[in-house]
Amino acid sequence: MKFSPLDAQHRSLNAKLVPFGGWEMPLAYSEGTLSEHAACRNSAAMFDVSHLGTVRVEGPDAFDRLQAVLTNDLSKIAPGRAQYTHLLNDVDASVLDDIIVWWVSENVFDVMPNASNTDRVVAAIGGTDTTATRAVIAVQGPEARRLVSIFCPEAADVPRFNVREVTVAGHPCVVAGTGYTGEDGIEIAVPVSGCADVWNALLDAGVVPAGLGARDTLRLEAALPLHGHELGEGITSLQAGLEWVVAWKKDSFLGRDALAKEKETGVSRRLIGISIDGRRPARDGTVVLDSTGTEIGFVSSGNFSPTLGHCVALAFVKPTTTVGDHVLLDVRGTQIPGVVVTTPFVAKKK
């Protein structure tokens, strides 16, 4: 079991700690998931996401190495920007990982894989695993930038999907305008030696600590994919509705031929959103039936939406399923009605 560099801070706040991707991480703090979720939607919350990987890829060939492997086109951006992309299985185009690339400076990239996928990403692109050298704190919510500006205006000013090297609370950090909640905000990669200072500065500014529970309900409301649920073995970028991360104009990337074949023949299933009345969630694996009772797919993620006051789910279903269709969800032997809706379920505040 690995422990976050911020483990002592979590324990001092009486966090409930749980295993996650080989790490012990906070599920929630004393106020609970619903309160933390509301803080992110209405003000600002901070999440320890140090369990995510960081792979430093640098040198004159770094751009070409990433460009040859990952689905998106790095030439669309430039140093000081970030990009969402996929790493595919070369045989069947399954999404091995979904990744954010931080283009830190001309020949320096920080590739940010999911917690359990760092080794496979290093195997595919090379580079150095620097996860153990830093903590990453995500500050999210409509008030996130205002509260960060109290002690570090330079960090607060990093635009969405931009990356800057900034001194935060006296420590050299890499700050990106990225996140995983559907709200505005930034992510701060800080050396381990300074992570407690940055965490405490955020606490003093009034940012609410939040755990994995709120992070999951927030990302589900925003219909953001979670690896192992909406992405993973047997699931392609096309099935997940994420073709926009695929740069078809590139001559090659891992999995291109297999993905092109699927595009030509058409997907056998696609990801949709379902609104469900009541508070009884349809968890992952729940069978989805059409209005006639015929099985058409399964839920990949489902939970109660604190913002909406009822349950929502993401599901893979037959591609002929459309918005407005009525469906049934077989929840432990009881068929619960739902309707296919557009996503995200909850839009980011302007």
N, C-alpha and C positions, 0 to 999 in steps of 0.2 A: 504494500500500500504506500502510495506517495502522499506527501502532505504539502499543502500550499505554503509559500513563504509568509502568507498572512494567517496561518493557522492560529497563532497566539491571539491575534485580533479577533478572530471568530469566537474563540473560546471565552475571551473576556466579555463578549456580548451575549454569551449563553446561547450560541447558535446550536441548532440541532444538526449534527454532522452525520453524513451518510456516505457509503462507498459510491463512486461514480467514475466509470472509465479507468479504474485502477487508482483513483485518488480518493481521499476523504475530503469532502467538500460540504459547505453549509446548504442544507435543504431550506431552512427558514430560521429567522431570529425570533425574539420573544413576542413581537407583535403579530407574527403569523403571515402566511402567504397572501391572504386576501388584502391585508393592509399594505404589504410590500408591493403587490400588483397595483393597487390604487395610487401609491406614491409615484410609481413610474409613469402611470397614465396622466397624473394630474400635476406632478411636481418634478421630482428627480430621485432616482434610486441608483445605487452602485452595486455591481456584481463582481465578485472575484472570479475571473475566468482564466486564472493562471494554469488550470489543467489543460487548456488548449495548447497545441504545440507551436513552437517557433523554429523554423529552419532557415538559417542565414545562407543565402546563395549569393556569392560575390565573385568578382573578377571580370575580365573583358569578355568572356564567353557566357556570362550569367544570363543575359537576355535571351540568347539563342537557345540555351539549354531549356529554359522554361517555355519558350515559344514552341519548341519542337514536341513538348510532352502534353501541355495543358490545353484545354479546349478553347478558351477565349483568346483574343488577339491583343497582346500587350502593346502592339504598335498604336492602338487606339488611345493609349494614355501616355504618360511621361513621368520622369522622376518627380517625386512629390505627390503621386496619386496612388490610389488603391483600386483593385479590381477583383470581382467575384469570378471564380472559374471552377472547372471540374477536372479531376483526374479519373480517366476511364480505364476499365479493363480492356486490354487490346483485343481480346477474343470476342466478347459479347457486348461490349460498350457499357456494362454496368458501371455505376458511379462508385469508384473506390473511395473517393472523398470529395467533398466540396470545400473549397479553399478560398481564403482571401489573400491576395498578394499585396503586400505593402512595398511599393517601389521607393525605398528610403533615399537613395542618391544614385548617381549615374550608373554605377556598376554594383549596387548593393540592393538586394531584395530580402525582405522577411516574408517567408511563405508560412501562412498560419493554418495548419491542418486541424482536424478534430482530435480530441484527446487520445483516442486509441489508435489513430492512424499515422502517427508521426513516423514510425519506422518504415512503413510502406511508401510514404512520400519521399523520405530520404533515399530509399532504394530506387525510386523512379527518377528523381531530379538531382540527386547528390546534395551537396551542401553540408552544413554543420548544424546539429541539433543544439540550439541554445536555450531550450526551454528552462533548464535548471538555473539559468543566470538571471532571470527576471520574473517579476510578477506582472499580470495584466489586470487592470481594473477598468470595467466598462461603466461609464456614467451616462445614464439614459433618462430621457423625459423632457417635457416641454420647458422645464426650468433648469435643465442640466447645464447649459452654457452660462446662464446668468450666475448660478451658484459657483461654478468653477472659476468664473472671472473674478470672484471676490479675492482669490489668492493667486491666480495665474491667468491673466487676460490672454496671453499668447496661446495657451492650450485651448481656451474657450473659443478662440477665433479660427481654429483649424476647420475648414469647410468640410461638408459631407464628401466622403470618399477621397479626401486629401490626406497627406502624410507629412508631418514636420518633426524635426528634432527640436525639442523644447526643454528648457529647464523648469521643472515642476517641484515646488517645495524644496528647492536647493539641489535637485538631482537631475542628471541628464536623462531625458526620456524620449521615446518615440511615441508620438500621439497621432492617431488616425481618426477621421470622422466616420467611423463605422460602428456597428452594433447589431443586436439580434432581438430587438423588442418591438420593432415597428415605430419607435419614437426616435426623435433626433438625439444626438449625443456624440460622445467621443470614447475611444478606448486608449488607455495610457499604459504603455509598456515601460516599466520602471525597474532599474537594477534591484536585486534582492535587498541590498544594503539600505535602500531608500524607500522600500514599499510601505513600511509602517508610517513613515512621515507623510507620504501622499495620502494614504488611507485616512489618517487622523486629520489632515487638512480638509479632506472632503467631509468627514464627520462634523468638524467644527463649522463648515460652511452650511450645514443643514441637509446634506444628502443622506438619504435613508438607505442603510444596508439591506440588501435583498438576496435571497438564495435561489437554488435551482428550481424550487417549486414555482416561484413567481416568474422566473425566466422561461419556464415551459409554457405556462398559461399565456404569457405575453406573446411569445413567438407563435403560439397556435392561433391566437386572435389575429395576428398579422399574417397568418398562413405561410410562415417561413418554414422551409423543410428542415427536418432533423435527420441526420445520418443514422441509418438503422431503422428508420420508419418511412420517410418519404424518399430517401435515397439509400442506395446500398446494393447488395447482391441481387442481381436480376432486375434491377430498376435502372432505366436509362434516363438521360437528360430530357429526352422527348416525352417519355411517359410521365415525368414529373412536371411537364409544362415549362421547362427551362431551356428551350431551344435558343433563347436569346444569349446564352453563355457560350454557344457553339459558333466558332468563326469558320464557316464553311469555305471561305475564300483561301484559308491556309491550305497548303498542299498536303500537310500531314500533321497529325497529333495522335497520341495513343487512342486507339479505339475508333478512329475516323471511319475506316471501311465498314465496320460492323454497324456503326451508327447511321451511315449513309444508306446501308441496305434496309435498316428499319424505317428510315424516312421514306424510302421508295415504296416499301410494301404497306406502310401505315402501322401505327401502334396498335397493340392488342388491348390496351387499357390506358386510361389517363387519370390524372389526379384532379379531384373536384372537392368543393366544400359543401357540407351539409349542415343546415340549421335544425336543431332538435329542441322541441318544447320540453320544459321541465329541467330538473337537476340531476337526472340519472344519466351518467355519461356512457357513451358507446366507446369502449377502450379499443386499442389496437388489436386487430384480429377479428373484430365483430363482423359478421356476415351482413352484407347489404343486399336487399331484395328490391326489385321494382314493384310497382303498384299491383302487379298480378301475382306476386309471391315468388317470382323467378330470381334465382341468385344472379347478381350482376357484378359482385366485387366484394371488397373488404375494407374495413377502416384501418388506416395507417396510424392515425393519432386522434384521440378524442378526449374532451374534458369539459368541465363546467367553465363558462366564460364569465368571469367576475364583472366585466364591463357591461355585457349584454343581459346578464341575469338568467341565462339559459345555456344549454349545452351546444357545442359545435364539434364538428369532426372533419378531418380530411380523409378521403377514401380513394382507392384505385377502383375504377369501375369500367364497364364497357364504354368504348369511345363514342357510342351513339347517345349516351346520357347527356342531357342538356339542362341548363339553368331553368328552374321552375318545375322540373320533374319531381313527383312525390315518390318517396322511397320508404322502405321499412328496414329497421335495424334490429337484428336478432340479439337482444341483450339478455343473456342468461335465460333463454327460453321464452322471453317476452318480446313481442314485436312492437317496437316503438316507432311512431311515424316521424319522418323528417322530410325536408325539401332541399333540393339542390339550389345553392345560392352562389352569387359571385363572391370572390375573395379579393382583398382581405376581409375578414369578418368585421374587423374594427380598423378604421382608417386613422392614419397619423394626424394629430392635431396640427392645424396650420400655424 
